Amino acid sequence: MAFLVIAIYEVDYYGSDSGMFAALSDSLQDVGVAIEYRLILPAFSSLDDPKAFVSAAIVDLLSKQSRVFIVLKLSSSMTVHLFSEAKQMKLIGRDSAWILTDQFASLLDSVNSSVISSMEGALGIKTYFAKGSRSFLDIKQHFRRVFQLDYPEEDNLEMGIYALRAYDSITAITNAIKIIGNNSDSPSTLLKSILSSNFTGLSGDICFHAGELAGSSLFRIVNIVGKRYKELGFWSSTFGFSESLVTEERGHENFTDDMEVLSGLVNWPGDLKRVPKGWVMPTDAKPMKIGVPANLYFPEFVKVDWDGGLNEWKFSGFCIDLFYEVLKILEQSYPLPYELKPHNGTYNDLVDQVANKIFDAGIGDITILADRSKYVDFTKPYAESSLSMIVTVKPQRGQAWIFVKPFTKEMWAVTGAILIYTVFIVWLLERQSNPEFEGPWQNQLGTALWFTSSTLFSAQREQVHNSYTRIVVLVWLFVVLALSSSYTANLSSMLTVQRLQPNVTDIDWLKKNNATVGCDGTSFIRSYLENVLKFDPRNIKTIRSKYDYPGEFQSGNISAAFFELPYAKTFLNYYCKGYTLAEHSVGAEHRFGGLGFVFPKGSPIAVDFSQAILNLLENGRIEQLQTQWVTLPPKCLNSQTLDEVDSLNWRSFWGLFLFSALTSTICYIVFATHQLYGRQPEAYDGVLTWNYKNMLKKVVRSVQNLRIRETKLSGITPNNTVQALEVSEGSSSGKACASPLEIPEQFQEMHSIEVEITNPNEEAGFWCEKEPTKAAQQSRFTA
């Protein structure tokens, strides 16, 4: 957003400006400032009627928008006429700024005080020269005395830079003559001696480079107040702005590139207490004319009605309310009189009229585009904008594999991994103590798999014999509960929520089949479809209102409708059934600058509007206005959503999976540690004794199984079989009950175990095995 200024300068008798304008233009472009207009004044001596000429030139300036004037060079006589006419025509007033360059500001010490008073509030740049030296004070006192004697009517007795340079010039010539003496009377010798001068004069350092006097790099910033000027601070081409003078001790610590450090010291034209806008500001007599689009495509954004009773136009909608909110913020700084005018035409026509200054601004749902930004300035966008395609929808057909969709592929994989890991841990824990896990390792793993996975579908009925297994299964049951509940809920949602799919999903399909599409005729969308998306103009139909789109769809006149994103959302909010946004057909590659307000090029009001819009975005006020104007109608409040239900991801359950895996791992580590240290043989009375009951249980169980098999083979009746075979675990002697005939010979070589014999047909008795043989002892150690 370029800031605009007006340049004013006087050329010499030959029409030359000595390259000053070109240098100024280049410098301004470097900082983003453009010259709106330049007022070129001829040499004052060449004018027959200077007052009439200057007056006509000032009238031309009144038609310009900018009120920042940069005066490059003026003669004393031209200065009197220019500022006199400008003040009379109120060009020097509120929200204007006058900047005087060094060549003109240095004349302020020589200009009459009455002329200076007409420059009230102007800023100037003067070459710096030291005022505290002894030589300067002596010359100043002498100058005042002589000047007052010669010009008693003048009240300005200060010496300017030109007077000091004149004094230094005479000093340089005098010194040069003294140097050459009577040795030469050649002008070239005298010139060479002058150019070799190097001394500190009243105006500063006097030295020449390439035949030119070295320019100063330090300037004073002055502000004209009344009939005089005051010094605000300093500016250096090396360091920037400062209120105080740079010294060798302090260096450039007080300098900055921003003149904001001096803004509070300035007396602006019209006694303005803030920085002028530098623009033609509206007044009650001449309010700002604002164009408002009067189309009725989407009245939620802008609606224009004629009120016959009040005989005036009525404006409403989201954009109008946003404009009023912006005004509330701006009016805290300055008033902004305005007048809203309906515009019956396209949005491009409205932008053109703002660029041509027929309107001072344009308020509404205006899209920010690169081509439009070449001629006008836009505010910051208050809503995003991109190309969107609306199509009709149809019910989605049934899917055979919908039962796997409640979980994502990654979720199924992680669940299976946790299941397998749990199966493996259960097998490790149960394979030694649980009879269900006997047999080959393949059968054991199958039992563990069935044991663990059956908990997914029903309550677990198999018994576990290890306490650690119970902990692992308890945590696994909790995981199963969470997974089954989530799976059931998500599958139910997928089966019950209405699932719709668009009839058209691809722009290329529309162009390939020469399908007709619709769009409104006042926006840029039609030209965008033709020039960018390469639609055949014959296949683009202009729709007059959003209420006409359903009829066009139902009659088959159009296959798709193109909107900007805010309008597409509004359309779907109103027609909530039967239509959808084909999101993947257009995508983010067709984005625009958003919706904003439009102002003439260089308007500072656009900057203030942008700042106010940002404030409203941050405090949520714009969101509230959107909710107020773009709300769902009652028929859409209870409508079913058209969005698909998302599959559950493993990241939602990673904590539960981690807890289950850690629990299983810890339980197995503790179990393995206990097994490793709990089964070591202990020394008791010098005899190695196996002191655990599990071995006894296995022996008795093997005896029972062997007896049953022998009974079946010999045909013995059930009366002769074992009726009861128990292990008296509570007995301190570790007795077991069995018939003496039922003890197989292969167990008679075991270590001493007392067995109690119980038989319904025989008396109770005991049998003690013989002293273990050497082979039996050997088998004990290998068991």
JOTAVEN-V945945 format. One record per backbone hydrogen bond with DSSP energy under -1.0 kcal/mol. CO is the residue of the C=O (numbers start at 1). NH is the residue of the N-H. If there is no record, write none. Layout:
# JOTAVEN-V945945
co = [CO CO]
nh = [NH NH]
This chain:
# JOTAVEN-V945945
co = [3 5 5 6 7 8 9 12 16 17 19 20 21 22 23 24 25 26 28 29 32 34 37 39 41 43 44 49 50 51 52 53 54 55 56 57 58 61 65 67 68 69 70 71 73 75 76 77 78 79 80 81 82 83 84 85 86 87 91 93 97 98 99 100 101 102 104 105 107 112 113 116 119 122 123 124 126 133 134 135 136 137 138 139 140 141 142 143 144 145 146 147 151 160 161 162 163 164 165 166 167 168 169 170 171 172 173 174 175 176 177 180 186 187 188 189 190 191 194 199 204 206 207 209 212 217 218 219 220 221 221 222 223 224 225 228 230 233 234 235 236 240 241 242 247 250 252 256 258 259 262 263 268 278 279 286 288 289 289 290 291 292 298 298 300 301 303 305 307 307 312 314 316 317 318 319 320 321 322 323 324 325 326 327 329 330 330 337 339 341 343 343 346 347 348 349 350 351 352 353 353 354 361 362 364 366 368 369 372 372 377 383 385 386 388 389 390 391 392 394 399 401 402 406 408 409 410 411 412 413 414 415 416 417 418 419 420 421 422 423 424 425 426 427 430 434 435 440 441 442 443 444 445 446 447 448 449 450 452 453 454 454 466 467 468 469 470 471 472 473 474 475 476 477 478 479 480 481 482 483 484 485 486 487 488 489 490 491 492 493 499 501 506 507 508 509 510 516 517 518 519 522 524 525 526 527 528 528 529 536 537 539 541 545 548 549 550 551 552 552 560 561 563 564 565 566 567 568 569 570 571 578 580 581 583 590 594 595 597 598 599 600 604 605 606 607 608 609 610 611 612 613 614 615 616 616 620 621 622 623 624 625 626 633 648 649 650 653 654 655 656 657 658 659 660 661 662 663 664 665 666 667 668 669 670 671 672 673 674 682 684 687 693 694 695 696 697 698 699 700 701 702 703 704 705 706 707 708 709 710 711 717 726 727 735 736 739 744 745 747 754 755 756 759 765 767 773 774 775 776 777 778]
nh = [34 36 37 70 39 72 41 15 12 20 23 24 25 26 27 28 29 30 33 32 3 5 7 9 11 46 47 53 54 55 56 57 58 59 60 61 62 64 280 97 6 99 8 101 10 79 80 81 82 83 84 85 86 87 88 89 91 90 93 96 69 123 71 125 105 106 107 108 110 116 117 119 122 224 100 222 220 137 138 139 140 141 142 143 144 145 146 147 148 149 150 151 154 164 165 166 167 168 169 170 171 172 173 174 175 176 177 178 179 180 181 183 190 191 192 193 194 195 197 206 201 199 214 212 209 237 128 235 126 232 233 124 230 121 228 225 223 221 242 219 240 236 256 234 251 253 255 241 261 262 265 266 271 67 281 283 339 360 361 341 363 343 301 302 318 319 316 314 311 312 307 305 303 321 322 323 324 325 326 327 328 329 330 331 332 333 334 288 290 292 294 345 350 351 352 353 354 355 356 358 359 357 291 598 366 596 593 373 375 376 599 595 592 565 563 582 561 580 503 501 402 404 405 648 412 413 414 415 416 417 418 419 420 421 422 423 424 425 426 427 428 429 430 431 434 437 438 444 445 446 447 448 449 450 451 452 453 454 455 456 457 458 470 471 472 473 474 475 476 477 478 479 480 481 482 483 484 485 486 487 488 489 490 491 492 493 494 495 496 497 396 394 510 511 512 513 515 559 541 562 543 347 528 529 530 531 532 533 535 539 540 517 519 548 552 553 554 555 557 558 518 390 388 568 569 570 571 572 573 574 575 393 391 583 587 387 368 382 379 362 377 603 608 609 610 611 612 613 614 615 616 617 618 619 621 622 624 625 626 627 628 629 630 636 408 652 653 657 658 659 660 661 662 663 664 665 666 667 668 669 670 671 672 673 674 675 676 677 678 689 687 684 697 698 699 700 701 702 703 704 705 706 707 708 709 710 711 712 713 714 715 720 737 729 728 756 742 747 748 750 736 767 738 762 757 755 777 778 779 780 781 782]
